C-alpha cells in the first residue's frame, strides 16, 4: 500500500472560540503524531478565500511554542 506524504493545511472561519481553538489543537496534535508523513502545517488566513489567494501561514514555525502549552 502506498502511503501519502506531504504537508497539512487547516482553515476555519468565524471568530476565535473554544471549539475552533480545540479543533486547531487537534489538527496540530494529529499532525505531530504523524510527523513521519506530514512535513509542515499551514494555516489559511481568512479561510477558503485566503487559500485561493495564497494567504497561508506556516504554523510549523510556531510548533515549539505550541507544544509547550
Residue pairs with C-beta under 8 A, 6 or more apart in sequence:
3 37
4 37
5 37
5 38
5 39
6 37
6 38
6 39
7 38
7 39
7 40
7 41
7 42
8 27
8 31
8 38
8 40
8 41
8 42
9 41
9 42
9 43
9 44
9 51
9 56
10 24
10 27
10 41
10 42
10 43
10 44
10 59
11 43
11 44
11 47
11 48
11 50
11 51
12 20
12 23
12 24
12 44
12 47
13 47
13 48
14 20
24 43
27 41
28 41
28 59
28 63
28 66
31 38
31 41
32 63
32 67
39 60
40 58
40 59
40 60
41 58
41 59
41 60
41 63
42 56
42 57
42 58
42 59
42 60
43 56
43 57
43 59
44 50
44 51
44 55
44 56
44 57
45 55
45 56
45 57
46 53
46 55
50 56
59 66
